[in-house]
Amino acid sequence: MARRKTKVKDKWREKKWVTVFAPDSFNNVPIAYVPITSEETAKGKVLEVTLYDILKGDPSQHQYKMYFQIDKVEGDKATTIFKRYEYAKEFLRSLIRRGSSKIEYVLDVKTKDGYIFRILVLGLTHRPLNTSRQRAFRLIAKDVMEKTIPQMSIDQFVQATCYGKINSDIMGATKRVIRMRHVGLEKVKLVRTAEAEIALLQA
């Protein structure tokens, strides 16, 4: 008895391809061309790129990973919001050296337009630091971020994060007290969007 042939669905043919764009803070440059099943299922999809993929500048920008989340699809275009920034693992490993102190500090900060971010600051020294000086570094980092970030919009904050302004502000404030080898934002993560924060406050 002959077998009935079943028609195999070509899932790729059913998909639609869209160009994904970075947010306003990166001048809406295209960052990916991806297949989607539907506009609804595409929402929330997170894409990973490097800072170099966006700026096409110094090859060292490959050291910084960035994550953008699709928030809207219209036709063949998808817009995103900034979700996360972090050091690539290889870059982080290359920074760590024996005989120096590694200081980390975590802080949640809100931008002036209501976005909440969790920031992990990394400080590396030339030689070991005692506990009180490590504490001094954390207090300086906290003071700089609490004074500057609440004055920034989401776009200004994302630019200050990715272009190293916050790092250099902390480094500048620290050098009067402690000589640091490296100061950077090891990880920056969006905790709540402005819309989610408003909904939470109204609940």
C-alpha positions in Angstrom: 0.0 0.0 0.0 1.5 3.3 -1.1 2.2 5.8 1.7 0.3 9.1 1.5 2.7 12.0 1.1 2.3 14.6 3.8 3.2 18.1 2.8 6.0 19.4 5.0 5.6 23.0 6.1 8.5 25.3 5.2 8.8 27.2 8.5 11.4 29.6 7.0 9.1 30.5 4.2 6.4 31.4 6.7 8.6 33.8 8.5 9.0 37.5 7.8 12.3 39.2 7.8 12.7 42.5 9.6 15.5 45.1 10.1 16.1 45.8 13.8 17.2 49.3 14.8 19.0 50.5 17.9 17.2 53.1 20.1 17.5 56.9 19.7 20.6 57.0 21.9 22.5 55.3 19.0 20.8 57.3 16.2 18.5 54.3 15.3 21.3 52.5 13.4 20.4 49.1 12.0 21.8 46.3 14.2 20.3 43.1 12.8 18.2 41.5 10.1 16.1 38.7 11.7 13.2 36.4 10.8 10.1 36.6 12.9 6.9 34.5 13.0 4.6 37.4 14.0 4.9 40.9 15.3 3.5 39.8 18.7 6.0 36.9 19.2 8.9 39.2 18.1 8.2 41.6 21.0 10.5 41.0 23.9 13.1 39.2 21.8 16.6 40.2 23.0 19.5 40.7 20.5 23.2 40.8 21.4 25.7 43.0 19.6 29.0 44.6 20.5 29.6 48.4 20.7 31.8 48.0 17.6 28.8 46.6 15.7 27.1 49.9 16.3 29.9 52.5 16.1 32.2 50.7 13.7 35.1 52.6 15.3 38.0 51.2 17.4 38.2 47.4 17.2 38.6 47.4 21.1 34.9 48.2 21.1 34.3 44.4 20.6 35.1 44.2 24.4 31.7 45.7 25.3 28.6 43.6 24.8 25.2 45.2 24.4 21.7 43.8 24.5 18.6 45.4 22.9 15.0 44.2 23.3 12.5 44.5 20.5 9.5 46.6 21.7 7.7 47.4 18.4 7.4 45.9 14.9 5.9 48.0 12.1 6.0 46.5 8.6 9.6 45.3 8.0 11.1 47.5 10.8 11.6 46.7 14.5 12.5 49.2 17.1 14.3 48.4 20.4 15.0 49.5 23.9 18.3 49.3 25.7 18.3 46.3 27.9 21.9 45.5 29.1 25.6 46.4 28.8 28.5 44.3 30.0 32.1 43.6 29.6 32.9 40.5 27.4 34.2 37.7 29.6 37.6 37.6 27.8 38.1 41.3 28.4 37.2 41.0 32.0 39.7 38.1 32.5 42.4 40.2 30.8 42.0 43.0 33.3 42.5 40.9 36.4 46.1 40.8 37.7 47.7 39.2 40.7 48.8 41.5 43.5 46.0 44.1 43.0 42.7 44.7 44.6 39.4 44.1 42.7 36.6 46.3 44.1 33.0 45.9 43.1 30.0 48.0 44.0 26.3 47.6 43.0 23.8 50.5 42.9 20.3 51.0 41.6 19.8 54.5 40.0 16.8 56.2 38.4 17.2 58.5 35.3 15.2 61.7 35.3 12.6 60.2 33.0 12.0 57.3 35.3 14.1 54.3 34.1 15.7 52.2 36.8 19.1 50.6 36.2 21.3 48.3 38.3 25.0 49.2 37.8 28.0 47.1 38.8 31.1 49.3 39.1 34.5 47.6 38.9 37.6 49.2 40.3 41.1 47.6 39.9 44.2 48.9 41.6 48.0 48.7 41.0 48.6 47.2 44.4 46.4 45.8 47.3 44.2 48.2 49.1 43.1 48.0 52.7 39.4 47.8 53.6 39.0 51.4 54.5 40.3 52.6 51.1 38.2 50.1 49.3 35.2 51.5 51.2 36.3 55.0 50.2 36.3 54.0 46.5 32.7 52.6 46.8 31.5 55.8 48.5 33.0 58.0 45.8 31.5 55.8 43.0 28.1 56.0 44.8 28.3 59.8 45.2 29.3 60.4 41.6 26.4 58.2 40.2 23.8 59.6 42.6 24.7 63.1 41.6 24.9 62.7 37.9 22.6 59.9 36.7 19.3 61.3 38.1 20.0 64.4 35.9 20.2 62.3 32.7 17.5 61.1 30.4 17.5 57.5 29.3 19.3 58.4 26.1 21.9 60.5 27.9 22.5 57.7 30.4 22.9 55.0 27.8 25.5 57.2 25.9 27.3 58.1 29.2 27.5 54.3 29.9 28.7 53.1 26.6 31.0 56.0 25.8 32.7 55.8 29.1 31.7 59.1 30.7 30.5 57.6 34.0 33.8 55.6 34.2 35.9 58.8 33.7 33.8 60.8 36.2 34.3 58.2 38.9 38.0 57.8 38.0 38.5 61.6 38.1 36.8 61.9 41.5 38.8 58.9 42.8 42.3 59.9 41.8 42.5 62.6 44.5 42.3 59.8 47.1 43.3 56.5 45.4 45.4 55.7 42.4 43.3 53.3 40.3 44.5 51.1 37.4 41.0 50.7 35.9 37.5 52.0 36.7 34.6 50.8 34.6 30.9 49.7 34.5 31.2 45.9 34.4 27.5 45.5 34.0 24.5 47.8 33.5 21.0 46.2 33.5 17.6 47.8 33.0 15.5 46.9 36.0 12.3 48.7 35.2 11.2 50.9 32.3 9.5 54.3 33.0 6.1 52.8 32.1 6.6 49.9 34.5 7.7 52.2 37.3 4.7 54.4 36.9 2.4 51.4 37.0 4.1 50.2 40.1 3.8 53.6 41.8 0.1 53.7 40.9 -0.7 50.2 42.1 
